[in-house]
Amino acid sequence: MTSPAITRTVRPLDGLRLETSGRPELNGLVAQHLQLLGARRETAPATPAGHEPAHISLTGSDSGPVSAQVAWTDPGGPASGLADEATVQAATGIMAVHGRRDGAPRGLAVDYVATATAVLTVQGLLAGLLAQARGGGRASQVATSADRAGLLAVSQYLAAAGAEEGEAAELAAGGPPFTAADGTLFELETLDPGVWAAFWRALEAPEDAIRAGWRPFQFRYATACAPFPQVLHTTARSSSWQEIRHAARAAGADLCPLTSLAERAVENDGAPPWTLASHEAGHRPAGVPPTADRPLAGLTVLEAGRRIQAPLAAHLLGLLGADVIRIEPPGGDPLRGMPPACSGISARWLALNRGKKAVEVDIKSEPDRRRLREMAAGADVFLHNWAPRKAAQLGLDREHLTRANPGLVYAYTSGWAGRLPGAPMGTDFMVQARTGVGEAARPADEPPAPSLMTLLDVLGGLLGAEAVLAGLLLRERTGRGARVDSSLLGAADLLTAPALRRAAQGLEPRRPAGFRRPLPTADGWIAPADAYAAEAAHHDLRGLPTEAALERLRAHGLTATAVTADLAALHDDPRFAGVLSRDAHGAPAVPDPWSFA
């Protein structure tokens, strides 16, 4: 039997009408994605004043209505003073994690929480439509909030902060990028300690610094900082760019000079953050009907994921009710043992993988690959983030798996989506460096530097889940399976889109000096809302305790909130009372990002 051919790019929301009201910073990106998926807007959006929740609705002759409410903070939660991007970043710990490299909290100069909230909102709407199409409970209303999106974004860091044991690597200021003698800023990437050592030896770095530097460099994905010896920075600054490139080639390391937003704007192809294409053959419907709060109940997801991107996408599908079966190597995923642990299991690993089943498969073994193909024959989704061309080499690409299961939604969450020839290794920090995120994430008075918070892995995981949901809905509406592709590059372009538009217009793409920089108090920091930041900066709050500083600003009509500096303290933070919990292993757990009714 031949595999089903890809036919054309199709849209799962064709024929649905879109209406929106509320603040564009909350629903603008939601509307863009829904329109990319086929929904049409027939009336201009309504934009009321104030901070009321935004609303989005989809209706059609054969589906819907389904609607979403989006707010900065959970309307059912305690009064928190969270009113915009800056205050949500501050309260949820994003400023603390992003600022670890610098030694103090820093706000992201991109609207990271609003972007994540928009993608989660689209997921909720797609899930509601999918439940309706499958004939189950009517999940006709979904609610999302930016504070829950922010907690999801830091869930791994929060889990580690609340674990039974300490971090395996020091949490202290420091990290890439490096600077060559000619001023070239660059990121270095390798997953191999031998390659790391060979690179620095070629540049004649001291042996003790090479040894001491590997562990913080290796753990920077987990800790959001890399306090390796300063002499490594000195070594890079004393080496020409040509010498650095030669050392990397000889050692087998990947380099990426930081791309400016202006450079990225010139080459940006404007591609959507994901692609969907249907097959020519149909599928068999799942036997277990969905429910209003578990719209994916009865669906099976096979996940062959590493690190964050694909595991997070599968985790979200599991939260929506799917049965997720994780494909792990013989002996299990080595990241299960990554410290710090709760009940002997990595707290970070639990943040992405709790509730999943696991099957050990040796993908280098033909009998095990045959077993995996047999598992895929009974699944609804196969999701992976293997290196480019690896699936084809293993006989596990779309055309292989859809021979026995033409209704499969085959999902690939990659680094580059094949869009940038000659691109370096497709890891979070390399993609940040190559796409201008290093500039966009920091205001104009700070040198460009990719955030050591895994911004793109998380946002890429959200986009991966969004693409899978679109593929599943497409399957229900057309009777055909689908291939869906998403990438870290798509996440980067989505996050930097406003800055890229400014760059393309010849404007300053970066935010002004001091943008979203917290104000110090006697015992911490506070973050004013963006609209009040300039006026709040005129108040000297350094001699006041944080609560007194907030009261002073409120007395002047200024909105602000305390910056969470210690993520472990979020459990007792009144702004999130009753929101955080612990799982069966004792690991901290964040709430589901959607509420269905």
N, C-alpha and C positions, 0 to 999 in steps of 0.2 A: 504493500500500500504506500503510495507516495504521500509526502507531507502536504498539508493544505497551503496553497500559495497566499502570500500577502496580497490583498486586493488594492486598497486605497486608504488614504487617511480619511477617517470618518469621525463623526462627532456624536457623542452619546446624548447631548441635550438638544439636538435638532428638533425644532417644533415647540420648544418650551419658551414661555414669555417670562421676562425678568423685570422685576420692579425693586427699587431700592429707596431707602430714606435714611437720613441720619448723616453723621460725620463722614466725609470721604476718606479720612485717614483710617477708619474702621471698615468701611464697606467698598472702597474704591477698587482695591486689588481683588476682593471677592468677585465683584462684578466683571472685572477683566478676565479672570479665569473662567467664570461661567460662560462668558461670551466666546472665549476661545474654544470651549467645549460645545458650542452650538446654540446656547440660549440667545434670544434676541430681546433687546430693550426697545419698547415702543413709546415710553414716556420718559421725560427728563427726570433725573433723580431729585428727590426732595431733600433739602439740606436745612433742617431746623437749627436754631441757635442752641447754645448750652452744651451740656455733656450727656444728653440722653442717649440710650443705646441705639445703635444702628439696626436697621431691619432690611432683610432681603427675602424675596419670595419668588418661587418658580411655579408656574401653572401651565397646563397643557390639556389638550383634548383627551389624551389617554394616560396621563400621569400627573401627579401632584394633586392638590397644591402641597408644597412643602416650603417652610419658611424658617428663617434663622434670625436670632437676636444676638448682636455682638456688643459687648461693653468692655470698658477698661478693667472693671473688676466685677466679680460675681455679684449680681444684684441681691442674691440671697445671703451673702456673707456680711461680716461686720463692716461698719463704716471705716474706711481705711485711708481716705485722702488720696487714693491712687486715681489720677485723672488724665494721664497722658503717657507717652513713651518713656520719658525720663523718670517719672515717679514709679512706674512699674519696673523698669530696669533696676532702680535703686532697691525697691522692697524685695524683689524676688531673688536677689543675690547675683544678678548678671553683672552689675557694676563691680562687685567684689571679685568675681572670677576673672572677668576681662582685665581687671587692674592688677592681678597678681604679678604679672611680668614687670609692672612698674612700681610695685611695692605699696600701692594705695588704690582705693576704688577709682575706677574711671568709667564714664558713660561711653557706650558705643555711639559713634556719630551717625550710624545708620539706624533706620527704624526696624530693628531686628524683631522686637516683640510684635509689632503691628503686622509685619510680614508673616511671621509664624502663625499669628491668630487668624489671618486671612486664609491661609492654606488649611488650617484646621477647620475653619468654618465651611469651606468648600467640601472638605471630607465629610462633614456632618450632613450637608445637603445631599451629596451623592449617596451616602449611606441610607438616608431616608427614602430617596427615590428608589434605591435598590431594594429595600425592604418591601416597598409597595409593588414593584415590578415582580417580585418573587411571591407575591400573594400572602405575605405574612401580616403581622401587626402593623398598623399605620404609624410610622414614626414621622409625623407631619410637622413637628416643630423641634428645632434644635437650638440650644443656647451655648455660646462660647464666650470666653472672657480672656483678656490679655494677661491678667495675673496668673491664670491657670496655664496659659501658653508659656509664660516666663518660668513657672515652676517646672514644667516639662523640659524646657531647654536646659535647665541646670540639674536635672534629676540625677545624673551620674555623680556630679560633684556633691550634691546634697546627700546622696546615699553614702558616699565615702566619708563625709563629715560626721555622719551619725553612726558609723560602724563601730564594732566592738574594739577594734585595734587601730593603731595609727597608720599614717601613710608610709609607703615603702620608700618614698623619696621626699626630700626636703621641700617644704612650701616656702619659697623665698623669692625675692625679686631676681630677674634675669632671664635671658633667653635670646633667640634670634630676633631679627635678621642680623647677618654679619655685613661688614663693610670692607670692600677691597681698597687698595691704596689709591685708586682713582676716584673713589667715592661711590662706586657701584654697590647698592644694597642688594643682598641676595639671600635666598633661603637655601638650605642644604637638607637633603633627605636621603636616608638610608635606614633600613630595618636590620642591618647586619653590623655587629660590633667590629668585625674584622675590617669591613669597608670604612667605617668611621675612623679606625686607627690608621689605616693605610692613607687616607686622605690627609689627616693632620700630620702624619710623619713626612709626607711629601712636602709639606710646607714648613717642616722643621719645628713643629710645636713641641714643647717639653713632654716627655713620656708621662710624668705624673699628672699633668693637666689632661692629657688624652684619656688616661684611665679614669680620672675623676669626673670627666665631662660626659662619659657615655651614659651613665645611669640617669642623670637629670634630663639629658637629651631624649633618651628612650621613653621616659615617663612623662614628657611634656604633654602628650595627648591626654593623659589622665589628670595631671595636676594643674595644667594651664600656666606653668612656669618652668623655667629651665635654668637654675642658678649654677651653671657650669663655670669653671675658672675664668676670670677675666682675661687671662693670658691668651685664651683662644681667640677672643676678639682682637687682642693686640697682634696676634699672629696673622689674622686675616688682613688687618689694616696695613701690615708691612709687606703684603704680597700683592703683586699686580693681578689684574683680572685674568690675564693670559696664564699666569702661573696657577691661579686657582682653578681655572677650567682644565688645565692640563692635569693637575692633581686629581680632580674629580674623574676625568676620563680614565686615568690609570688605575684608580681605586675602584671604579664602578659605582661612584656616588652620583646622585642627581643634583643639579644646581638649577636655580631659577632666579634671574634678576627680577627685582620688583617692577612690574609694569605699572605705568601711571594710568589714571583714569582717562586722560586725553588720548593716550595710545590705545587703550581698550575701546574707547568710543569709536575710533576710526575703523577698527577691524570687526566690531560687533556686528554679527549677522542678523540680530533681531529675532533669533529662533525662539519658539516657546519653550517653557521649562521642561516639557515632556513631549513625547510623540506617541500616538496611538494608531495602530493599523489592524484591521480585522482580517481573519482568515476566510476562506471560501466555504468552510464546512461548519456544521452546527454542533450543539452540545446537548447533553442530557441534564435536565434540571436536578438540583439537589433535593433529597427527600425530606430533610428537616426544615420546617418553615421558620422564618425569622420572627423575632418579637420586636416590640417597639424600642426596647433598650438594648437589644442584641441583634441589630439588623443584618449581621453576617453569620448568624447562627446557621449551622448546617453546611458551611463552606469549609474546605480544607486548603490550607496554605503550606506548601513545602518551602522552607527557607534555607538556603545555603549561603549564609552571610558571614562576613568577618567584620570585626571592629564595631562601628556604630551605624553606618548608613542603612544597610539592608536589615540588620537586626531591629533597628528602631522602626522601620517601615512595617516589618512583620509584627512587632509589638503592638503598634497602633491597630493593625487589622485584628489582632487577638482581643484587644480591648473592645472592639466592635462586635465580638462574638465568634470570630472564626476560630477553628481548631488549627493551631500552628504547630507544625512538626519541624523541628530544627535538625538539619543535617550537620553532624559533627564528625571530625576525624576519629580514627581508632584511638581509644583512650579518653575521648571527650575533648571539648573545647579547652585548650590550655588557659584561656582567660578566665575560666571558672575559679582558678586559684590565685588570680591577681589580687594582691592586698590593696586596701584593707578588707577584711572578711566579716561576715555575719553568719554565725553557725557553720563556719568552715567554708562558706561560699563567698566569692567576691561580691561586695556590695554593689560595685559598678556593674558587674555582669547581671546581677539580679534586676537592676533598674531597667535593663533592656530585654531581659529574657525570662522573667518570672512568668509562670503559667504555661510555658511552652513544653511540649513533649520533645524528646530528643531521640534520634536514631543515629548510631555510629555507622558511617559508610566510608570505605577507603576508595576515593574516587580514582586512585591510580590502578585499582584492580578491576578488570573487566567484569567478573562476576558481580562485584558490588555496584558497578555502573549499571549493569543490567537490572539489578534490584532497584536502583534509584529510578530507572526508566519505568519499571513496573509500578512504583509508588506514584510517579507523576501521572500514570495512566488513570489513576483514581482520584486525582487532586483537581482543584479548581484553579489554583495559582501556583506557579513555580517562580520563586524570587531569588535572585543571586546578585552578588557584586564582585564576581571573580575578575581577574585581570583580563584585558581585552584579548579576544580570540581563544581564551582557555576553554570556554564551553564548547566551541566547535571542535577543538583538538580532542576533547574528552568524549565527543559524541553526545553531548548534552545540550546542544543549542536548540533553538525553537523548532527547526525542521525535524530534528530527531525526536523530540518529546511529543510533538503534535501528530506524529504518524499514528500513535495509539490513542491519542486524546486530542482530537481537533478542536474541542471546546475549551482547551486550556488557555488561561491568561498567563502568558510568558512575560515576566517582568525582569528587566535588567537595570540595576542602579549602578552607574559607572562613575568614573572620574570626569572624563572629557566628552563622552558621547560621540567620539570620532570627529569632533568639530574643529579641533586645532591640530593640524599636522605638526609633528615634531614636538608635541607637548611633553613635559617631564612626567615623572611618576604622579598619578592622579590622587594624591592624598590631600587632606584638608588644607594644610598650610601651604603646600605648593600651588594649589588652585587659588587660594587667597592671594598669593604673591603674583601669580600670572594674570589675574583678572582685575587688579586695581583695588581689591578689598582692603589691602594694606593701607592705601590712601583714604578710602572712603570711611573706614572704621575710626579714623582719628581726625580731630580738628586740625585746622591749618597751621597751628603753632606747635604741632608735634610731628616728629619725623615719621614717615610712613613705616608701618610695621604690621604684619598680619597679627590678628588677635591669637593668643594661645588658647583661648576658649574655642572648642571645636564648632565654630559657627556653621560651617558648610556641611559637616557630617550630619548635624542635627537637622538643618533645613533641608538637606538632600534626602534624609530619611522621611521627612514630612512630605516632600514632593513625590517620593517613591510610593508612599501609601495613597496619596491623592491620585496618582496615575493608575495604580491597581484598581481603585474604586471606580475610576472612569472606565477602565477596561471591563470590569465586571458588569457595570451598568450597560455598556455597549453590547456586551454578550447577551444580556437579558432582552434588550430592545431589538436586536438583529438576529439572534439565534446563532451567532458566530463567535468563535474564540477570538482572541486578540493578542497582539504583542504591544507592550508598553515599555518605553525607555525614558529614564530620567538620569540626572547627573549632578555632580557637584558644580560643574560649570553652569548648568542651568540655575542652580541655587545661587551662585555668585552673581550672575547677571540679574536675577530677580532682586537680590538684596541691594545691588548698586544701581538699579535702573534710574532712580531720580538723579543720582550723581552723574551717570552717563549721559542723561538728557542735558544736564547743565553743561557738561563738557562738550557735547556735540554742538551746542549753541554758542560756544566760545566764552561761556561764563566760568567763574571760579567753581569747580566741581565740589570742593571740600567745604565743610562747615566752618564757620568763623572760629577764631582763636577762643579757647576756653569753653567751647560748646559742650554742654552736659558734663562739665567738670564739677564734682561735688564740692560743697563748701565745708571747711573744717569747723568743728565745734570743740569744746573742751574735752569731750569724751567720745568723739566719733565724727560722722559726716552727715550732712543733709543734702538732698537733691531737690531744688525747686523745679516746678513744672516749667517746660520750655518757654511758655509765654511770659513767665515771671522771672526768668533767670537774670536778665540784665538789672532789674530793680533789686532783686535779692542780693546781688553781688555788692551793692552799696552798703549792706549791713555787715559790720564786723561781729561775727558770731563766735570767734575763737575762745572767748572767755566764758561762754555760756554752755551749760549742759545741753545735750541735744534736744530734750523736750522743751526746755526754756527757749532755745533758739527757734524751734518750730512755733511756739506760742507767739514770739515776737513777730515772725513773718506773717502768721495768721492775723495778728492784730492790724497789720498793714494791708490785709486783703490778699496776701500772697499764698498760693498753694505750694506746699512742699511736703516731703516725707523723709523719714530717717533712712539712711543707707544701711542695708544689711551687710555687715562686715564679716560675720561668722555664720556660715550656713547652718551650723548645728543649732543656732539660736532660733531658726525659723519655726521649730516645733512649738516654741512658747511665745511666738510673736502674735500679739492680738490681731494684727492685720490678716492673719491666716488661721484664726481660731477654728478648731475642728476640721481643718482642711487636710492636713498631713496625717499620715498613719504609718504603721509598720506592718510588713508582711509576715508570713509564717516563720521566716528566718530571723526576724527582728530587724530587717533592713528598712530604712526610711522609704516611704512610697508616696508619690504625688497623686493627686486626684485625676480621674479621667478628664480629658480636656473638653468633653461635650456632655450636655444633658439633653436627653430626648424625652418627648412627650407626645 
